[in-house]
Amino acid sequence: MNPDLFPGAYPHQHHDPRRLVERIEAQLRERISEAVDMAGLALMVDLRQRHGRPAPDTTSDADRREFEQIAAELLRHVRDGLYADLGAQERDELERAEARAQEPRERLLAGHVFLARRLPDYWQRFEVHRATHAKARLETPGLTASWIGRLFGR
């Protein structure tokens, strides 16, 4: 009899040596990273349209750095908004989860994975903080705006 005849609902996990908790955390990290990337790209495009700049170019290193900065700002903004609502013990646990990662983006993602596992309404709160961040960024005058444009709110 063929052992793959009944592969189950999630056949990709049968040969994954990680424990279930590790797989869940990896999937959460991936989903959060995707959500941040999509929101960051949308914000980058909106900011460029608002300031009359060209759309991002996938081959541009400068555009890649700008995108990474926008995504990191978004991760920090959402993290800080959620951090303010945590109790002292949860804040300590969040900081310990973040401290285990080496790179700045990985620290932020580790914190978000902790928050997603801890807060039942994480995604709703993520969306609220994402929207307020985008609104604030879009309402901020561009650095290249003239003084007359800033005077008249353009």
Backbone bond lengths (Angstrom), bond angles and torsions (degrees), N, CA, C in turn:
res aa  C-N    CA-C-N  psi(-1)  N-CA   C-N-CA  omega(-1)  CA-C   N-CA-C  phi
1 M - - - 1.457 - - 1.524 109.01 -
2 N 1.288 116.16 139.89 1.452 123.10 -179.32 1.531 109.83 -72.46
3 P 1.351 119.05 123.59 1.469 120.45 -178.55 1.526 112.56 -68.10
4 D 1.328 119.20 -19.55 1.458 121.36 -179.81 1.524 112.15 -94.14
5 L 1.313 117.04 11.53 1.453 120.66 -179.37 1.528 111.10 -63.10
6 F 1.334 117.83 -37.45 1.465 123.31 178.22 1.532 107.75 -121.95
7 P 1.326 116.95 77.63 1.458 119.42 -172.61 1.525 114.45 -71.90
8 G 1.317 118.70 -14.18 1.455 120.36 -179.01 1.513 111.45 90.57
9 A 1.315 115.11 175.70 1.453 121.00 -176.46 1.525 111.90 -71.89
10 Y 1.316 116.87 -30.35 1.462 120.97 -175.80 1.522 109.94 -129.01
11 P 1.323 117.08 70.96 1.458 119.50 -175.40 1.527 113.14 -63.25
12 H 1.331 118.43 -24.89 1.462 120.62 -179.01 1.528 111.64 -66.91
13 Q 1.316 117.70 -18.03 1.459 120.73 -177.79 1.524 112.97 -90.45
14 H 1.315 118.48 -14.17 1.460 120.21 -175.61 1.514 113.09 -66.76
15 H 1.302 117.56 -26.70 1.458 120.45 -178.52 1.526 111.79 -109.25
16 D 1.316 116.70 12.56 1.462 122.11 179.38 1.524 107.83 -88.05
17 P 1.339 117.99 118.75 1.458 120.46 -175.56 1.533 113.99 -74.08
18 R 1.329 117.72 -9.74 1.466 119.78 -178.35 1.525 111.03 -74.01
19 R 1.309 114.50 152.26 1.464 120.01 174.73 1.524 109.16 -70.07
20 L 1.324 116.30 163.41 1.456 121.68 -178.37 1.528 111.11 -57.40
21 V 1.309 118.49 -43.65 1.464 121.99 -179.90 1.528 110.61 -59.91
22 E 1.308 116.18 -41.93 1.472 119.69 179.48 1.530 111.22 -66.68
23 R 1.321 117.12 -38.36 1.461 120.16 178.22 1.521 111.03 -66.99
24 I 1.332 116.54 -40.70 1.467 120.54 178.53 1.525 110.14 -62.63
25 E 1.317 116.62 -45.61 1.465 120.10 179.92 1.533 111.29 -63.71
26 A 1.316 117.19 -39.08 1.463 120.43 178.30 1.529 110.51 -64.67
27 Q 1.331 116.72 -41.33 1.455 119.51 179.05 1.523 111.44 -68.06
28 L 1.325 117.28 -39.01 1.465 120.09 175.90 1.525 110.69 -62.31
29 R 1.319 116.45 -45.79 1.469 120.71 178.81 1.533 110.13 -57.81
30 E 1.316 116.45 -43.14 1.462 120.49 179.63 1.523 111.16 -64.31
31 R 1.325 118.03 -44.28 1.469 121.53 -179.23 1.525 110.78 -65.96
32 I 1.322 116.99 -42.19 1.465 120.81 179.26 1.529 109.67 -64.87
33 S 1.314 116.54 -44.28 1.456 121.00 178.83 1.530 110.75 -60.42
34 E 1.315 117.01 -42.92 1.466 121.12 177.67 1.522 110.99 -63.11
35 A 1.331 116.96 -43.92 1.471 120.66 -179.49 1.528 110.66 -63.44
36 V 1.315 116.70 -41.50 1.464 120.76 179.51 1.525 110.15 -67.67
37 D 1.320 116.93 -42.03 1.464 119.86 178.91 1.528 111.19 -62.45
38 M 1.311 117.30 -43.87 1.468 120.41 179.86 1.532 110.65 -65.50
39 A 1.329 116.85 -44.88 1.462 120.27 179.60 1.529 110.72 -66.44
40 G 1.326 116.81 -39.92 1.462 120.65 178.76 1.516 112.03 -64.52
41 L 1.320 116.98 -41.97 1.462 120.30 178.93 1.528 110.68 -66.09
42 A 1.324 116.54 -42.86 1.468 119.67 178.24 1.527 110.57 -61.44
43 L 1.321 117.11 -42.24 1.460 120.63 178.44 1.526 110.97 -65.32
44 M 1.314 116.69 -41.79 1.467 120.67 179.15 1.528 110.75 -60.51
45 V 1.317 117.23 -45.00 1.465 121.67 178.83 1.525 109.73 -63.56
46 D 1.343 117.16 -45.34 1.468 120.35 179.80 1.523 111.65 -62.59
47 L 1.333 116.95 -42.33 1.462 120.35 178.73 1.522 111.16 -62.35
48 R 1.324 116.07 -42.25 1.462 119.60 -179.72 1.524 111.01 -66.74
49 Q 1.320 117.43 -39.94 1.464 119.77 177.53 1.526 110.20 -63.82
50 R 1.315 116.29 -43.28 1.467 120.88 -178.21 1.515 111.25 -61.59
51 H 1.320 117.32 -36.38 1.457 121.63 -176.49 1.530 113.05 -99.80
52 G 1.336 116.33 11.42 1.457 120.45 176.01 1.519 114.38 67.02
53 R 1.312 116.24 30.43 1.464 120.63 179.04 1.529 109.29 -100.00
54 P 1.326 117.23 158.49 1.476 119.24 179.47 1.532 111.51 -69.59
55 A 1.310 114.68 159.26 1.468 120.87 177.40 1.530 109.84 -61.39
56 P 1.335 117.40 154.43 1.470 119.96 179.04 1.526 111.27 -60.19
57 D 1.319 114.38 146.10 1.458 121.45 179.26 1.529 108.02 -110.28
58 T 1.309 116.52 124.88 1.463 120.64 -176.56 1.524 113.17 -65.99
59 T 1.321 117.60 -18.50 1.465 119.90 -179.27 1.526 112.74 -94.22
60 S 1.318 117.32 -2.17 1.464 121.38 -175.88 1.531 111.34 -90.97
61 D 1.323 116.00 123.81 1.471 120.33 176.00 1.520 110.77 -65.84
62 A 1.323 117.33 -36.99 1.472 120.77 179.36 1.529 110.30 -64.09
63 D 1.329 116.46 -41.71 1.462 119.80 178.10 1.528 110.78 -65.92
64 R 1.319 117.09 -38.06 1.469 121.31 177.99 1.528 109.83 -62.50
65 R 1.333 117.44 -44.43 1.469 120.98 179.00 1.529 110.96 -64.25
66 E 1.331 116.36 -40.79 1.468 120.29 178.05 1.531 110.11 -62.54
67 F 1.328 115.96 -44.02 1.466 120.20 178.08 1.530 111.17 -60.80
68 E 1.320 117.32 -45.92 1.462 121.15 179.85 1.517 111.16 -62.25
69 Q 1.331 117.48 -36.97 1.463 120.99 177.60 1.529 110.73 -66.22
70 I 1.320 117.45 -43.78 1.461 121.82 179.28 1.523 110.04 -62.57
71 A 1.334 117.21 -44.23 1.468 121.15 -179.82 1.534 110.38 -64.55
72 A 1.321 118.00 -41.50 1.466 121.07 179.12 1.524 110.93 -65.34
73 E 1.335 116.98 -41.01 1.471 120.64 176.95 1.526 110.46 -60.52
74 L 1.320 116.17 -41.74 1.467 120.53 179.26 1.522 110.62 -63.89
75 L 1.322 117.04 -46.53 1.471 120.20 177.83 1.530 111.11 -57.19
76 R 1.342 116.59 -44.61 1.471 120.08 179.79 1.517 111.40 -65.61
77 H 1.331 116.84 -42.48 1.464 120.19 -178.43 1.532 111.25 -61.53
78 V 1.313 115.94 -47.98 1.474 119.78 -179.82 1.526 109.89 -64.64
79 R 1.328 117.00 -43.34 1.463 121.31 179.38 1.521 110.42 -59.62
80 D 1.327 117.46 -46.27 1.462 121.00 -178.53 1.523 111.40 -64.61
81 G 1.333 116.85 -38.47 1.457 120.03 177.71 1.521 112.54 -64.54
82 L 1.319 116.50 -40.45 1.464 120.54 178.95 1.524 111.12 -74.69
83 Y 1.318 117.07 -35.20 1.471 122.63 179.54 1.527 110.67 -58.98
84 A 1.324 116.61 -38.91 1.465 121.66 -177.58 1.531 111.79 -62.19
85 D 1.326 117.10 -25.71 1.466 121.00 -177.91 1.531 113.66 -92.19
86 L 1.327 118.16 -2.19 1.464 121.63 -177.22 1.517 111.31 -87.02
87 G 1.330 114.94 153.21 1.457 120.66 172.24 1.525 110.04 -78.22
88 A 1.320 116.73 171.48 1.465 121.81 -176.38 1.533 112.03 -59.17
89 Q 1.328 117.46 -43.38 1.462 120.46 -179.31 1.524 111.01 -65.40
90 E 1.319 116.74 -43.36 1.468 120.08 179.13 1.526 111.37 -64.96
91 R 1.325 117.04 -35.60 1.470 120.01 177.15 1.520 110.47 -63.49
92 D 1.325 116.17 -42.86 1.468 119.94 178.00 1.524 111.01 -61.86
93 E 1.328 116.74 -43.89 1.459 120.82 179.69 1.529 111.19 -64.03
94 L 1.332 116.46 -39.69 1.463 120.95 177.49 1.528 110.08 -62.08
95 E 1.305 116.72 -46.01 1.465 120.61 -179.09 1.526 111.22 -64.49
96 R 1.332 117.97 -36.46 1.474 120.63 176.11 1.528 110.99 -66.53
97 A 1.322 116.68 -40.62 1.478 120.31 178.48 1.526 110.08 -62.91
98 E 1.310 116.97 -41.12 1.464 120.54 179.57 1.530 111.72 -69.15
99 A 1.312 116.76 -35.20 1.468 121.19 -176.42 1.526 112.39 -67.12
100 R 1.314 117.76 -21.55 1.471 120.49 -179.48 1.522 112.86 -72.38
101 A 1.318 118.02 -18.40 1.474 121.66 -179.53 1.526 109.95 -91.94
102 Q 1.317 115.73 151.71 1.465 121.51 -176.31 1.528 113.11 -91.42
103 E 1.307 117.52 -50.23 1.459 122.77 -174.91 1.532 110.86 -82.88
104 P 1.344 117.82 149.56 1.476 120.27 -179.42 1.528 113.90 -56.39
105 R 1.345 117.81 -46.34 1.470 119.47 179.72 1.529 110.67 -65.22
106 E 1.320 116.72 -39.43 1.462 120.05 179.22 1.532 111.37 -65.69
107 R 1.334 116.88 -34.74 1.476 120.31 175.75 1.517 110.09 -62.64
108 L 1.339 115.84 -45.94 1.461 119.76 179.18 1.528 111.14 -63.05
109 L 1.335 116.40 -43.81 1.466 119.50 179.21 1.523 111.43 -64.39
110 A 1.334 117.40 -38.97 1.470 120.36 177.77 1.524 110.13 -61.88
111 G 1.315 116.27 -40.02 1.464 119.77 176.89 1.511 111.95 -64.27
112 H 1.317 116.45 -40.46 1.463 119.77 179.43 1.529 111.40 -68.63
113 V 1.316 117.43 -36.04 1.470 119.79 175.79 1.522 109.45 -62.43
114 F 1.320 117.10 -43.93 1.467 120.96 176.74 1.526 109.85 -58.24
115 L 1.326 116.72 -47.76 1.470 120.67 -178.44 1.525 111.48 -63.90
116 A 1.336 116.77 -40.75 1.465 120.13 179.81 1.522 111.52 -63.90
117 R 1.325 116.51 -35.28 1.466 119.76 179.23 1.527 110.87 -77.00
118 R 1.310 117.49 -29.17 1.458 121.56 -175.03 1.526 113.24 -88.45
119 L 1.319 117.50 -37.13 1.467 121.68 -174.20 1.527 110.61 -100.46
120 P 1.325 117.49 117.57 1.472 119.39 -177.90 1.532 112.76 -64.63
121 D 1.310 117.84 -24.23 1.467 120.82 -179.38 1.536 111.24 -108.44
122 Y 1.325 115.74 30.60 1.463 120.50 -177.29 1.522 112.22 -53.29
123 W 1.329 118.22 -48.40 1.467 120.14 -173.90 1.524 111.84 -67.91
124 Q 1.321 117.64 -35.77 1.463 119.77 176.70 1.529 110.16 -66.02
125 R 1.330 116.05 -42.82 1.460 120.15 178.83 1.524 110.89 -68.63
126 F 1.317 117.29 -37.96 1.460 121.86 175.45 1.523 109.14 -55.10
127 E 1.311 115.95 -48.37 1.460 120.85 -177.36 1.532 111.43 -63.98
128 V 1.315 117.65 -40.86 1.472 120.68 178.49 1.525 110.17 -61.59
129 H 1.326 116.95 -48.63 1.469 120.43 -179.07 1.538 111.20 -68.08
130 R 1.320 117.39 -35.72 1.464 120.80 177.02 1.523 109.96 -61.48
131 A 1.334 116.21 -45.29 1.464 120.85 -178.61 1.532 111.51 -65.34
132 T 1.321 118.05 -41.44 1.472 119.69 179.57 1.527 110.50 -67.37
133 H 1.330 117.20 -35.97 1.460 121.19 177.34 1.531 110.13 -64.51
134 A 1.319 116.27 -47.32 1.466 120.26 -179.41 1.527 110.36 -62.06
135 K 1.319 116.70 -43.70 1.465 120.38 -179.85 1.521 110.76 -61.24
136 A 1.327 116.89 -45.26 1.460 120.46 179.70 1.522 111.37 -62.98
137 R 1.316 116.95 -42.64 1.475 120.27 179.61 1.523 111.21 -65.06
138 L 1.329 116.52 -40.35 1.460 119.59 -177.73 1.526 112.13 -72.50
139 E 1.326 117.10 -25.15 1.462 120.29 179.31 1.527 112.65 -85.91
140 T 1.321 117.66 -12.43 1.456 121.77 178.67 1.520 109.02 -78.19
141 P 1.341 117.00 130.46 1.470 117.87 178.89 1.519 110.85 -63.80
142 G 1.307 116.37 147.06 1.461 121.46 179.04 1.511 111.49 -69.28
143 L 1.307 115.79 155.21 1.455 120.87 178.88 1.522 111.97 -66.81
144 T 1.316 116.12 -24.52 1.463 119.33 -177.25 1.522 112.33 -92.24
145 A 1.316 117.23 0.16 1.455 119.45 -179.50 1.531 109.93 -66.45
146 S 1.306 115.35 143.06 1.460 119.36 178.97 1.520 109.45 -73.28
147 W 1.324 115.92 165.09 1.464 118.66 179.45 1.521 110.93 -66.69
148 I 1.323 117.47 -29.86 1.463 120.33 177.19 1.528 109.96 -69.54
149 G 1.354 116.08 -40.39 1.462 119.67 176.87 1.517 111.97 -62.76
150 R 1.333 116.11 -40.87 1.477 119.28 177.33 1.517 110.85 -66.50
151 L 1.337 116.70 -36.74 1.464 121.39 179.82 1.519 110.63 -61.86
152 F 1.335 116.46 -40.91 1.459 120.30 -178.06 1.525 112.96 -97.46
153 G 1.326 117.47 12.01 1.458 121.30 175.04 1.508 114.57 72.34
154 R 1.317 118.85 32.98 1.469 121.46 178.77 1.487 110.78 -108.03
